[in-house]
Amino acid sequence: MSTWSLSTILAGLHDDIENRLRIARQSFNHPGTKGDASECVWLELLNSYLPQRYKAASAHVVDCNGQFSDQIDIVVFDRQYSPFIFNFQGQAIIPAESVYAVFEAKQSINAVQVGYAKEKAATVRKLHRTSLPIPHAGGTYPAKTPQHILAGLLTFESDWKPGLGKPLLDVLKTEDQNSVLDFGCVAAHGIYGSDVDGDFSFVPQGKPATAFLFELIARLQMIATVPMIDVRAYAKWLEAPSAP
């Protein structure tokens, strides 16, 4: 009989992430260094365990009109159908059409960080996304409406007691759909997320990092595939500038 234990494997994944986030918080004095280390922990988790059609990176997002988002800690984007990603000196620039989700990675969740993550998400969601009809063997599918871009905040711990509760619920509420934080993880306490009606719920304790990973994969499955990008809309920026 096999001695493998699925519960042990999944618990170990969370324990590894929580421990690495704790080390990042305790080992570095400089806030920026702490933040960079925590961001790397989450990026490594996603790039190790998401299906290979997805990629996660710290990046800016750009649209075909030349508008850019703020710098985003974690962008989950398509690597199967997106035709290009710009990279320069370690800085990634990703077409808006290829983005599935954006997350901010911070040490602790509080009202300030929730507001910050909302603002960052809005800079991505406000960008223009093209969508072309999709040819196939039997004809053409109509252009896909660009999907809702998921957003959230990932932290090690919470400044509230209890870590997940009414104070968090109050700051997550918003009427601005561009700034909605759909779900996220507080590794030391649990995960939070909204349903199709926009109502939030909390899942305390357990193994939050693993639970977050599975929830992200489930929500990505519901999105399916990003729209077919209009590459020519970006190519217009290759035209020579007009003479003065």
N, C-alpha and C positions, 0 to 999 in steps of 0.2 A: 504493500500500500504506500502511496506517495506521502512524503512528510512535508510537502509544500503547504503553505498556509497563505491564502489570498489576503486575509485580514492582516496578517503580519507584514506582508509585502507592502500593502497600501498604507498601513500605519507607519512603516519605516520610511516611506517616501515623505510623508508629512513631517515626521520627526527630524529628518535630514534638513528639510527646508527651514523649519522653525529654529533648529540649532544654528544653522548658517546665518540666519537673520539676527539671532541673538549675539553671535560672535561679531558680526558687523557693527552692531550697536554698541557693544561693550569694548571693542578693541581699538576703535578709532576715535580720536578727540575732535577732529575737524568735521563739521556738519556735512560739507560737500563730499568728503571722503566716505563718510557713513552712507550718504545717499547713493553714491556711485556703487558702493559694495552691495547694498540692498537691491538696487536696480539689477545688478548682474546676477544675483541669486534668482530673481524672478525670470529674467531673460533665459537663463540656463535651463530652468524648469520647463518653460514653454518650448524652447527649441529642442529639448530632449524628448518631450512626450507628446507634443502636438503632431498630428499626421503631417507628412512631408509636403503636402500641398500648401501648408501654412509656414510662415516665417515670422519671427518676432525680433524687433530691433528698436533701439532708440533712434528717433528720426524726426524730420520735418515732413509735412505733407504738402503737396502742391497741386493746383488744378490747372486746366488748360488755359485759363485766363491770366496765369502768372501770379495768382494769389497764394500765399504761404500760410500754413498754420504756425502756431508757436512750436517750440521744441517739445516733443512728447517723449516721456520716459520709455513707454513700451507701446509699439504699434504692431498689431497682428495683421498681416497682409497676405495677399495671394501670391504664391510662387509658381502656380501651374499655368495660369492664363495671362498674367500681367506681362506686357512685353518689355518693360524696362524698369530699372531702379538706378537712380543716380547715386554714386558714392564718390566722395572727395575728401581725402585726408580724414577718413574715419567718420565722416558725416553723411548719413543716408538721407536721401530726398525721394519720397515715394509718391507716385500718382494717386490722387484722391480716390479714383475708381477701385483701386486694389485693396483698400482698407476695410478690414472686418471689425476691428476693435482697437480701442486706445485705453491705456491705463497710466495713472501716475503711481509711482512707487515711493512711499515715504516711510519714515521710522514709526510714526504714530498717527492714528486717526483722531482728528478733532475738527471743530467747526471751520477753522482757518484752512486746513488742508482739504476738507470737502469742498469749500468754496473755490479753492485754487484748482482742484481737479475738474470742477464744473466748467470753469473758464477755459481750461485747456481743451476739454472735449468740444466746447462750442466753436473753438477756432478751427477744428477739423470738420465738424458737421456743416459749417456755413460754406464750405468750399463747394464749387460747382463740380458735378460729376456727369460725364457723358455716358451715353448708353446707345449702342447700335443694334439693329435687328441681327439675329443670329442665324447664319445659313446652316442648313443640314441637308442630308441626302434627299429628303423628300420635299424640300422647299426652304422656308425661312420662318423662324420663330420671331414674334414681335420683340422689340427692345424691352429688356427687363427694367422695371422701375428700380432705381438704386436702393439698396437695402438700408435699414436703420443701422447706423454704426454703433456698436456696443461701446460702453465706457464704464470706467470704475476706478476705484482707489484701492491699492494693495499696501498693507502695512504689517509691521510686526506686532504692535500692541495698540492699545487705545488709551486716550487720556481721560475717558469717562469711566465711572464705576456705577453699574456694571459696564463691561466693555462694549456690549451691544444692548441698546435700549432706547428709550424715548428721546434722549438728547440727539442720538444719531438719526433716529427717524425724523425728527423735526428739521434737521439741516439737509436731509436727503430730499425732502419735498421741494418741488419747483414746478412752476407753470410753463417754464421755458423748455420746450422739448429738445432744443440744441444742447442744453446743459444737464440733461438727466444722467445720473449715474445708475446704470442698470443693475450692477451687482459688483461685489468685491470681496476681499478677504482681509480679516485681521487674524494673522496666523496664531496668535496666542489666545484667541477667544472664539472665533467662529467666522461664518460667512453671512452675507446679507444679499438680498436681491429682490427685484420687483417682478410681479407677474404680468400677464397680458393687459390687465386693467390698471397697471401702474401702482398697485399696492405692494408695499415692502414687507418682507418677513425676515426673521433672523434664525439662524441655526447655530446655537452656541456650542462651544467645546467640540468634541469629536476630534476629527483630524482635518482641520480647515483647509490646509494647503492642497491636500489631495481632493477634497470636496470641491474646492474652487476649480481645480484643473478639469474635473469631470463635468462640472456645470458649464465651463467655458466650451468644452468640446460639444456638449449637448446643444448649446445655443448656436455654435457655429454650424452644426448639422442642420438646424432649422433655417439658417440663412442660405444654405446650399452654395451657389457660385456667384461671384461678383459679376456685375454687368460687363458686357463686351465694350472695351474702351475704344474711343474714337482716336486712334493714334494721329490721324491727320490734324486733329484739333491742336495737338501739341506741336506737330511739325511746322505749324505756321510761325513758330518762334525761330525757325531756322532761316527765314527769309532775310535778305539783306536789309538793313535799315535804310530808310529813305534819306536822300541827300538833303542837307540843310538848305 
